[in-house]
Amino acid sequence: MIDYLPLKRITAMHTDEIHQAIRQVVDSGWYLQGEATAHFEEDYARYIGTKYCIGVANGLDALTLIFRAYMELGILKEGDEVIVSANTYIATILSITENRLKPVLVEPSINTFQIDDTLIEQAVTPRTRAVMLVHLYGRCAYTERIASLCRQYNLLLLEDNAQAHGCCFENRHTGSLGNAAAHSFYPGKNLGALGDAGAVTTNDACLAAAIRSIANYGSSRKYVFGYQGCNSRIDEIQAAVLSIKLKYLDEDNARRQVIANYYIDHVSNPLVRLPEKSGSVYHIFPVLCIQREALQCYLENNGVGTAIHYPIPPHKQACYAEWHGFCFPVTEQIHAQELSIPCHQALADKEIETIVELINCFTN
């Protein structure tokens, strides 16, 4: 069986270093807000190219805390609008509505699966205060056109970088392209922890201080609470593991790109639409197929695991019933046809060749 994402196999690539890092944390007797966290925050900020990195409990918290901090600082207020891609994962939307802000959904491009930058300006209203870019599937969503629009309309440019660790726009990493960015280190990510973890990166000192305080019960000094905060902190073990895996991120991403390019060059089945070559770090390798369920079943029966990202778009979810009347045909096409095939650094050449051969033999 060729598993879609064999986390045990991926983790085993660095087992000795990971075990040593965990032992050091256990032996230290310090399990929160210690040296391992400070070390990872410094390393990750340097890697991304920002002044500040604040480790938090998970990616959703990272997103939510950015909006919460901007509201506490008086930059956003309840009812403000945030433009966001209609085909994103639900977490992006949840972080907006959790803060009583209004998501304004914009269609993606069918060619890139990223927000269509030609449609953003028509979505801007007097209540618009931010654009949330989602670097979906590991591909950069940033364009100079989007940055120019944000400057023109004085909008915050925010990034959901949960799926794009190591991705670049020209010589800058995603996560450093806007005012602030959220990162998820869920185990299946390109930079994955051994549990939940997340971070915020920014160059804004006031925002960084507010996020760090809010995430620590609202306190910046012990037993003194400036905000009605929450508890969202990365733990020392996860930080230590991430510091190890960060050293190999570029190497792992390069392997993913080799695999993706092999797929693009060798899959020739006209029933399967492949992504175009790009600077993506391929957290996910998405193909489109009208007969998706048949293709998935065929691959599964032939020993290849797959996944769907995602079967139901946000505007069709029960939790956002008020959006059920909305029509986003490009988003709905992607969600109806997308199938993710294996693309990870532990995948062997023979496995890649097998997957290509099977896809090319698929018939309706």
C-alpha positions as CSV (number, residue, x, y, z in Angstrom):
1,M,0.0,0.0,0.0
2,I,1.3,3.5,-0.9
3,D,-0.2,5.6,1.9
4,Y,-1.3,9.1,1.2
5,L,0.8,10.6,4.1
6,P,2.7,8.1,6.3
7,L,3.6,10.3,9.2
8,K,5.5,7.5,11.1
9,R,7.7,7.0,8.0
10,I,8.3,10.7,7.6
11,T,9.1,11.2,11.3
12,A,11.5,8.3,11.2
13,M,13.7,10.2,8.8
14,H,14.9,12.2,11.8
15,T,14.1,9.9,14.7
16,D,17.4,10.1,16.6
17,E,17.5,13.9,16.6
18,I,13.9,14.1,17.6
19,H,14.3,11.7,20.4
20,Q,17.3,13.5,21.7
21,A,15.5,16.9,21.5
22,I,12.5,15.5,23.5
23,R,14.8,13.9,26.1
24,Q,16.5,17.3,26.6
25,V,13.2,18.9,27.3
26,V,12.1,16.2,29.6
27,D,15.3,16.3,31.5
28,S,15.2,20.1,31.8
29,G,12.1,20.0,33.9
30,W,10.8,23.1,32.0
31,Y,7.8,22.4,29.8
32,L,6.3,25.7,28.8
33,Q,7.7,29.1,27.8
34,G,11.3,28.0,28.1
35,E,14.4,27.8,26.1
36,A,13.1,25.4,23.5
37,T,10.3,27.8,22.6
38,A,12.5,30.8,22.6
39,H,15.0,29.0,20.3
40,F,12.3,27.9,17.9
41,E,10.7,31.4,17.8
42,E,14.0,33.0,17.0
43,D,14.9,30.4,14.3
44,Y,11.5,30.5,12.6
45,A,11.4,34.3,12.6
46,R,14.8,34.3,11.0
47,Y,13.8,31.7,8.5
48,I,10.5,33.5,7.5
49,G,12.2,36.9,7.5
50,T,10.3,38.7,10.2
51,K,11.3,40.4,13.4
52,Y,8.8,38.5,15.6
53,C,7.5,35.0,15.9
54,I,5.0,34.1,18.6
55,G,4.4,30.4,19.2
56,V,0.8,29.4,19.9
57,A,-1.2,26.3,20.4
58,N,-2.4,25.7,16.9
59,G,-3.0,27.3,13.5
60,L,-6.6,28.3,14.1
61,D,-5.5,30.1,17.3
62,A,-2.8,31.9,15.3
63,L,-5.4,33.2,12.8
64,T,-7.9,34.1,15.5
65,L,-5.3,35.9,17.6
66,I,-4.2,38.1,14.8
67,F,-7.8,39.5,14.4
68,R,-8.3,39.6,18.1
69,A,-5.1,41.6,18.6
70,Y,-6.0,44.1,15.9
71,M,-9.4,44.6,17.5
72,E,-7.8,45.2,20.9
73,L,-5.5,47.7,19.3
74,G,-8.4,49.5,17.8
75,I,-7.4,48.8,14.2
76,L,-10.4,46.5,13.6
77,K,-13.9,46.6,15.0
78,E,-16.9,44.3,15.0
79,G,-18.6,44.2,11.6
80,D,-15.5,45.1,9.6
81,E,-15.1,43.1,6.4
82,V,-12.3,40.7,5.5
83,I,-11.9,39.6,1.9
84,V,-10.9,35.9,1.7
85,S,-10.8,33.1,-0.9
86,A,-14.1,31.2,-1.1
87,N,-12.4,27.8,-1.5
88,T,-10.3,28.0,1.7
89,Y,-10.3,25.5,4.5
90,I,-12.9,26.3,7.2
91,A,-10.4,27.4,9.8
92,T,-9.7,30.6,7.9
93,I,-13.4,31.6,7.9
94,L,-13.8,30.5,11.6
95,S,-11.1,32.9,12.7
96,I,-12.9,35.8,11.1
97,T,-16.4,35.1,12.3
98,E,-15.1,34.2,15.8
99,N,-14.1,37.8,16.1
100,R,-17.5,39.1,14.8
101,L,-15.9,40.2,11.6
102,K,-17.5,39.6,8.2
103,P,-15.9,37.3,5.6
104,V,-16.4,38.5,2.0
105,L,-15.8,35.5,-0.2
106,V,-14.0,35.9,-3.5
107,E,-13.6,33.2,-6.2
108,P,-10.2,31.6,-6.8
109,S,-8.6,31.1,-10.2
110,I,-9.2,27.7,-11.7
111,N,-5.6,27.7,-12.9
112,T,-4.0,28.3,-9.5
113,F,-6.7,27.6,-6.9
114,Q,-5.6,30.9,-5.3
115,I,-7.8,33.9,-4.8
116,D,-8.4,35.6,-8.2
117,D,-6.7,39.0,-7.9
118,T,-8.8,40.4,-10.7
119,L,-11.9,40.0,-8.6
120,I,-10.7,41.5,-5.3
121,E,-11.3,45.2,-6.1
122,Q,-15.0,44.8,-6.9
123,A,-15.4,43.1,-3.5
124,V,-14.0,46.2,-1.6
125,T,-16.7,48.3,0.2
126,P,-16.4,51.1,2.8
127,R,-16.4,48.4,5.5
128,T,-13.5,46.5,4.1
129,R,-10.4,46.5,6.4
130,A,-8.3,43.5,5.4
131,V,-7.5,40.9,2.8
132,M,-6.6,37.4,4.1
133,L,-4.4,35.6,1.6
134,V,-4.5,31.8,1.9
135,H,-1.5,30.1,0.3
136,L,-3.6,27.0,-0.4
137,Y,-2.0,23.7,-1.1
138,G,1.4,25.2,-0.7
139,R,1.3,27.7,-3.5
140,C,1.9,31.4,-3.0
141,A,-1.3,33.5,-3.3
142,Y,0.5,36.9,-3.1
143,T,0.7,39.1,-6.2
144,E,1.9,42.6,-6.6
145,R,-1.6,43.5,-7.8
146,I,-3.0,42.5,-4.4
147,A,-0.3,44.4,-2.5
148,S,-1.1,47.5,-4.6
149,L,-4.8,47.2,-3.9
150,C,-4.1,47.0,-0.2
151,R,-2.0,50.1,-0.3
152,Q,-4.6,51.9,-2.4
153,Y,-7.5,51.1,-0.1
154,N,-5.4,51.1,3.2
155,L,-6.2,47.5,3.9
156,L,-4.4,45.1,6.1
157,L,-2.7,42.3,4.1
158,L,-2.8,39.1,6.2
159,E,-1.6,35.6,5.4
160,D,-2.8,32.2,6.2
161,N,0.5,30.3,5.8
162,A,-0.7,27.0,7.3
163,Q,0.0,25.1,4.1
164,A,3.0,26.9,2.7
165,H,6.0,26.7,5.0
166,G,9.1,27.5,2.9
167,C,7.2,28.8,-0.1
168,C,8.6,32.0,-1.6
169,F,7.5,35.0,-3.7
170,E,10.7,36.0,-5.5
171,N,13.2,36.0,-2.6
172,R,10.8,36.4,0.3
173,H,9.1,33.7,2.2
174,T,5.4,33.6,2.5
175,G,4.6,34.6,6.1
176,S,6.6,37.8,5.6
177,L,4.7,39.4,2.7
178,G,2.0,41.2,4.7
179,N,1.3,42.8,8.0
180,A,1.0,39.4,9.9
181,A,0.8,35.7,9.1
182,A,-0.6,32.6,10.8
183,H,1.2,29.3,10.6
184,S,0.0,25.8,11.5
185,F,2.3,23.0,12.5
186,Y,-0.3,20.3,12.5
187,P,1.6,16.9,12.1
188,G,0.6,16.6,8.4
189,K,2.1,20.0,7.4
190,N,5.4,20.4,5.5
191,L,6.8,21.6,8.9
192,G,4.8,19.4,11.2
193,A,4.9,18.9,15.0
194,L,4.1,15.7,16.9
195,G,0.8,17.3,17.9
196,D,-0.9,20.7,17.6
197,A,1.2,23.8,17.4
198,G,1.1,27.1,15.6
199,A,2.7,30.6,15.3
200,V,2.2,34.1,14.2
201,T,4.9,36.1,12.4
202,T,5.0,39.8,12.0
203,N,7.3,42.9,11.9
204,D,4.8,44.9,14.0
205,A,6.1,45.2,17.6
206,C,2.8,46.3,19.0
207,L,0.9,43.5,17.3
208,A,3.4,40.9,18.5
209,A,3.2,42.1,22.1
210,A,-0.6,42.1,22.0
211,I,-0.7,38.6,20.6
212,R,1.8,37.2,23.1
213,S,-0.1,38.8,26.0
214,I,-3.6,37.7,24.8
215,A,-2.4,34.2,24.3
216,N,-1.0,34.1,27.8
217,Y,-4.3,34.7,29.6
218,G,-4.0,38.4,28.7
219,S,-0.9,38.9,30.8
220,S,2.4,40.5,29.9
221,R,3.5,40.4,33.5
222,K,2.8,37.7,36.0
223,Y,-0.6,38.1,37.7
224,V,-1.3,41.4,35.8
225,F,-3.9,41.1,33.0
226,G,-4.3,43.8,30.4
227,Y,-6.7,41.8,28.2
228,Q,-9.4,39.2,28.7
229,G,-7.1,36.7,27.2
230,C,-6.9,33.0,26.5
231,N,-4.5,30.1,26.9
232,S,-2.7,29.4,23.6
233,R,0.9,28.6,23.9
234,I,3.2,26.2,22.1
235,D,4.8,23.7,24.5
236,E,8.5,23.0,24.8
237,I,8.4,19.5,23.3
238,Q,6.6,20.7,20.1
239,A,9.0,23.6,19.8
240,A,12.0,21.4,20.2
241,V,10.7,18.9,17.6
242,L,10.0,21.8,15.2
243,S,13.5,23.2,15.6
244,I,14.9,19.8,14.4
245,K,12.5,19.6,11.5
246,L,13.0,23.2,10.4
247,K,16.6,22.3,9.5
248,Y,15.4,20.0,6.9
249,L,12.4,22.0,5.6
250,D,14.0,23.3,2.4
251,E,15.4,19.9,1.6
252,D,12.0,18.2,2.1
253,N,10.3,20.8,0.0
254,A,12.8,20.3,-2.8
255,R,11.9,16.6,-2.8
256,R,8.2,17.4,-3.0
257,Q,8.9,19.7,-5.9
258,V,10.8,17.0,-7.8
259,I,7.9,14.6,-7.2
260,A,5.3,17.2,-8.3
261,N,7.3,18.0,-11.5
262,Y,7.5,14.3,-12.3
263,Y,3.7,14.0,-12.0
264,I,3.2,17.0,-14.2
265,D,5.7,15.8,-16.8
266,H,4.5,12.2,-16.9
267,V,0.7,12.0,-16.2
268,S,-0.9,12.1,-19.6
269,N,-4.5,11.0,-18.9
270,P,-6.9,13.6,-20.4
271,L,-9.5,12.8,-17.7
272,V,-7.1,14.2,-15.0
273,R,-6.3,17.9,-14.9
274,L,-2.9,18.7,-13.3
275,P,-1.8,21.9,-11.6
276,E,0.6,24.0,-13.6
277,K,4.3,24.1,-12.6
278,S,5.0,26.8,-10.0
279,G,7.0,27.6,-7.0
280,S,4.6,25.7,-4.8
281,V,6.0,23.6,-1.9
282,Y,3.2,21.1,-2.6
283,H,1.8,20.6,0.8
284,I,-0.9,19.0,-1.3
285,F,-0.7,17.9,-4.9
286,P,-4.2,18.6,-6.2
287,V,-5.6,17.2,-9.4
288,L,-9.1,17.8,-10.8
289,C,-11.2,14.9,-12.2
290,I,-14.9,15.0,-13.1
291,Q,-15.0,11.3,-12.2
292,R,-13.2,12.0,-8.8
293,E,-14.9,9.3,-6.8
294,A,-14.3,6.7,-9.5
295,L,-10.6,7.7,-9.7
296,Q,-10.2,7.6,-5.9
297,C,-11.8,4.2,-5.7
298,Y,-9.7,2.9,-8.5
299,L,-6.5,4.1,-6.9
300,E,-7.5,2.8,-3.5
301,N,-8.3,-0.6,-5.0
302,N,-4.8,-0.6,-6.6
303,G,-3.1,0.3,-3.3
304,V,-2.7,4.0,-3.5
305,G,-4.1,6.3,-0.8
306,T,-5.6,9.6,-1.6
307,A,-7.5,12.5,0.1
308,I,-10.0,15.2,-0.8
309,H,-9.2,18.8,0.0
310,Y,-12.1,19.6,0.5
311,P,-15.4,17.9,-0.3
312,I,-17.7,20.8,0.9
313,P,-16.9,24.5,0.5
314,P,-17.4,26.9,3.4
315,H,-20.5,28.5,1.9
316,K,-22.2,25.1,1.8
317,Q,-21.3,24.1,5.4
318,A,-24.2,23.7,7.9
319,C,-22.5,26.2,10.3
320,Y,-22.8,28.9,7.7
321,A,-26.4,28.2,6.6
322,E,-26.9,31.9,5.8
323,W,-24.5,31.5,2.8
324,H,-26.3,28.5,1.2
325,G,-27.8,30.7,-1.4
326,F,-24.5,32.0,-2.6
327,C,-23.1,30.8,-5.9
328,F,-19.4,30.4,-6.4
329,P,-19.1,28.1,-9.5
330,V,-15.3,28.0,-9.6
331,T,-15.1,27.1,-5.9
332,E,-17.8,24.5,-6.3
333,Q,-16.0,23.0,-9.3
334,I,-12.8,22.7,-7.3
335,H,-14.5,21.2,-4.3
336,A,-16.4,18.7,-6.5
337,Q,-13.4,17.6,-8.5
338,E,-10.3,17.9,-6.4
339,L,-8.3,14.8,-5.4
340,S,-5.0,14.9,-3.6
341,I,-2.4,12.2,-4.6
342,P,0.7,11.3,-2.5
343,C,3.4,14.0,-2.5
344,H,5.8,13.9,0.4
345,Q,9.5,13.6,1.0
346,A,9.5,9.9,2.0
347,L,7.9,8.8,-1.3
348,A,10.2,6.5,-3.2
349,D,10.8,6.8,-6.9
350,K,9.2,3.4,-7.6
351,E,6.1,4.5,-5.8
352,I,5.9,7.7,-7.8
353,E,6.2,5.7,-11.1
354,T,3.5,3.3,-9.9
355,I,1.1,6.2,-9.2
356,V,1.7,7.7,-12.6
357,E,1.2,4.4,-14.4
358,L,-2.0,3.8,-12.5
359,I,-3.4,7.3,-13.3
360,N,-2.5,7.0,-16.9
361,C,-4.4,3.7,-17.1
362,F,-7.6,5.1,-15.5
363,T,-10.6,5.1,-17.7
364,N,-14.2,6.3,-17.2
